[in-house]
Amino acid sequence: MANLPAAAPSAGSARSIAAIFLRGDIALALGIVCILLFMLVPMPTWIVDAGLSLSITLSVMILMIVLFIQAPLEFSTFPTVLLISTALRLGLNIASTRLVLSHGHEGTDAAGHVIEAFGSFIIQDSYVVGGIVFAILVIVNFVVITKGSGRIAEVAARFTLDAMPGKQMAIDADLSAGLITEDDAKKRRSNLEQESTFFGAMDGAAKFVRGDAVAGLLIVFINVVGGIIIGTVSKGLSLADAAATYTILTIGDGLVTQIPALVVSVAAGLLVSKAGIEGSADKALYTQFSRYPRAMAISSVLMVIMGLLPGIPAPPFLVLGAVAGGIAFMSTRRQKIEADAAEEQIREAKAPPAEEPISRALAMDTIRLELGYGLLPLVQGEGTKLTDQIKGLRRQLAEDMGYVLPAVRIQDNLQLPASTYVVKIKEIESGRGEVRPGMLMCMDPSGAAITLPGESTVEPTFGLPAMWIDAQYREEAHFRGYTVVDAPTVVTTHLTEIVKDNMSDLMSYAETQKLLDEIPKEYQKLVADVIPSQLSVGGLQRILQNLVSERVSVRDLPAILEGISEAAAHTRNVALITEHVRSRLARQLCDAHANAHGVLPLLTLSPEWEQNFAEALIGEGEDRQLAMPPTHLQEFIRRVRELFDKMAQTGESPVLLTSPGIRPYVRSVVERFRPQTVVMSQNEIHPKAKIRTLGQL
């Protein structure tokens, strides 16, 4: 019992050693070392038998894998496996040669039972027949198979390398055209690189196989001559006994190495000749042979006729004729079934479409862009397409406004003039314009007349004077300081402004719920606390509509929900909650309306107008509204228009600043005649914002 504790470390050491040997990299390294030891160290016969058995098994495994793989690159390690198997055969050849020359006089089992079995089976009672069979095997392997597979590998490697630039350009073209993704392009480039490397390696590996055949032939010659000399001179054998013993051993040794070499050579030939064929070898052969049933039928008839000729054995030809006829019949039947299926698909495609249900008529396009027939090149032409710009517009709106624009449906409308487009929001026309495909719209930022030759027009988005010019005047227009845009950009700009003007209508209940669902995970608890206990989804929708109607981004939805949570504790009035949320977004508002120098220009509302608006408010809560006399409203509108037009002439676009209580009502008046004018309250001016007061209204 005292010795038991000492046994535990021994068991642990054994497990550690076993784990080391089970590692693939260490096992491969030890295997290569063993192959080298076969060449350098004398080996007992049982180890040589085991090595020869391993060589035969490995060659059969290689052949089976080659037959069942779908594409050559699935066995990309074949050149490495070929080199290892060749080295193994050469090592075993050297080890068996040492045994034959050292112990051949002891009998035919001197080099192991595997060599004895192969030699006795092939030679039997005739050395001449055995030698001829062995010579034929060597010639077939060396002259036919290895030379042919080596030539195929050489040509495949050359053509693969020559075709690489064209294939690479094809991949880049498909990627640029959007036919494949970036991941698909990476995968195809990787396959292309592996293919060139594989066939280059196969070209070199074929030389190993051919060299192995030559080495085997020389070793056999050395064994026969050297064995007879050693047996007769050194071991005292008669010439007949020496020839019998050493011939059996030599041919058996040669066969044991040449048969695996022949199998591996066949596998190499099958693999390199499989390039460009997808699927396992049996499926590829059957598919291509059965593709032409008439050829198989004619072959069947010819074989039956040959079998009926006098003097020719009938059974083999009749059986083969029946097999070919069966393949022809099955192929014809299969092709008929495929043709019937194709005709059925064509009939289904030509069949009149089923009547659409009436409910389809209720479907409504949220945003639709209708084009006249002359504008179809904007969608179908090459270069900057309108569809690509609309995709960019959706991304830009998501970044600027925090709102994912619904898909824009583009369709042609033959009832429109050729160069006219119409933008519809929920089936209602919201804007239209005319563009000239292939021409450029030129505008002067100062509003002066364009002096270039062209067609005078009006910019459809902002109503500015413009001119359509030919593309050849682009450089000259830039040189004169004009703004130049192409036709797709004109349409996209107009669509952008229309969407921003109608964003409150587009902010539906479903879109609001989608924004809540896509909010980051860390804010889900905030959503659960606010919705629906403090505010319903419909109430949140109204608040978001109020914000986007004044082009306030709702991208910072967590801050909006925090503001709602604070205001909902004191009021349920959506207008008041919206004003509080705007105050929480003060930093964002000030940054959005600051000028290029980071300064927020302001025009303040005079105390008189502040008092006029405050006194004109009647009602309470949701029913509160502005009831200002029409004369005062007309005077206010006139003063606002004059003052802001004066500021616009100086290049300024100031913000109208009011007190928090009257801001929504001032905005409701201003947006009717100057929707682009921003109205902010004092609560929405961030403490760290840089401001500059330009005047007072």
Protein Blocks (a to p, Z undefined) as FASTA:
>chain_A
ZZmmmmmmmmmmmmmmmmmmmpmklmmmmmmmmmmmmmmpccdfklmmmmmmmmmmmmmm
mmmmmmmpmbfklmmmlmmmmmmmmmmmmmmmmmmmmmmmmmmmnojklnojklmmmmmm
mnmmamklmmmmmmmmmmmmmmmmmmmmmmmmmmmmmmmmmmmmmmmmmmmmmmmnopac
fklmmmmmmmmmmmmmmmmmmmmmmmmmmmmmmmmmmmmmmmmmmmmmmmmmmnopafkl
mmmmmmmmmmmmmmmmmmmmmmmmmmmmmmmmmgoiacjfklmmmmmmmmmmmlmmmmmm
mmmmmmmpghiafklmmmmmmmmmmmmmmmmmmmmmmmmmmmmmmmmmmpccddddfklm
mpccfbacdddfklmmmmmmgcjdfklmmmmmmmmmmmmnopacddddddddfkbcfkbc
cddeehiafbdcdddehiacdddfklpacfbdcdddddfklopacddddfklmmmmmmno
pacddfklmmmmmmmmmmmmmmmmmmcfklmmmmmmmpcfklmmmmmmmpmklocfklmm
mmmmmmmmnopafklmmlmmmmmmmmmmmoccfklmmmmmmmmmmmmmmmmmpcfkopac
dddddfklmmmmmmmpgcehjlpccdddfklmmmmmmmmmmmmmmmmmnopacdddddfk
lmmmmmmmmmmmmmmbccddfklpcfkbccddfbdZZ
